[in-house]
Amino acid sequence: MGLFDLFSDDRPALVAEAFGHVQRMLDTGNHMFAAATAFALENEILDVELHELDEEINECEQDLRRAVLEHLTFDPKSEMVFSLKLVSIVHEAERIGDLAKSIVKAGKLSHRPRMGPQVEPLRDMRDRVLVMFEHARDGFVDEEAEAARELMSMHEKMKDDVTTYLQDLADDDGLTANEGIVLALIARLLSRVSSHLSNIASAVVSPFDQIRRAPTWESP
């Protein structure tokens, strides 16, 4: 049963509030991620205040948690599963802002601009994660279950690609220790953002007890 299949009649006010908060968190996280990776992988100037944007995400999470608590206090039997899934989703979305800041910190560790053949795979991974943001938004806000499932499949491939990439880094004798550490950190952070987006999708389309599990269907 999907997240929105829980309602057969009119949806409660909590659902409408959830749409706005989760959409804002995903859009802000997307903006932070794009800016952070442009700095770390394209050597662009960081021209956004990541800490301020992260505070906006944190405020959305707090507001939505309060709304869920208030809702369950007055009507604990109504939409219990939805409320539990919603708390899981906002936790995943909140982590993305922190990871964007960590990507910038990883880039700042570098002794020189991030360039060369080992950076190109990271740029490709970054572009794929940006597509995953779109799927996460479509899956939750527009209730497109197929977009959510596609996101989860993309993450499974991302995990495999990051593992292969890290092995390639370890085998590359032409990299300095600094380059290897910085690139490996960025790869892991990209994978973590991918993971949190996949978990959001999982909460949309999976039963509550199976959230965060790998998809069992075959990709088209």
C-alpha positions, 0 to 999 in steps of 0.5 A: 500500500502506498503512502496516499492509498491510506486515504479513501475519502477527504484527506485531513489537514495534516496531509495538505500541510505535509505537502507544503513542508516536504516540497519546500524541504526537497526544493531547498535541499536540491538548491543546496546540493546543486550549489555545493557540488558546483563548488566541489566538482566544478570549482565554482564560487559558492554564492549561497548561504548554506547555513541559512538554507539549512536552517529553513529545512530544519524549521520545516522539519520542526513545524511538521513534527509539531503538526504530527504530534498535535494531530496524534494527540487529538486523534491517535487512531487516525492516520497513524501509519501516514504520520509515522511515514511522514516523520520518517520522510522529513528526517531523510529530507533534513539530512540532505542539507547537512550533507550538502554542507559536508560536500563543501567542507570536503571540497575545501580540504583539497590542495588544488582545484578538482580536475582530471579524469577521476572527477568526471565520474563524480560529476556524472553521479552528481547529475544523476542525483539531481534527477533523483531529486526530481523523482523524489519530488514527483513521487511525494508531491505528485503521487507518482509511484513509478517515479519513486520506484525509479528513484530507488532503482537508481540508488541501487546502481549508484551504490554499485558505481560508488563501490567501483569508483572507490576501488579505482581511486585506491588503484590509481597510483597517480593520485596524491593522498590529498586528491584520493581522500577528497574525491573518496569523501565526495563520492561517499557523500553523493551516495549518502544523498542518493540514499536519503532520497531513496528512503523518501521514495521507499516511504511513499511506496513501501509498507511501513515495516519495509521502508529503506529496504532495497526494491524487489521489483525488476526495473523496466 
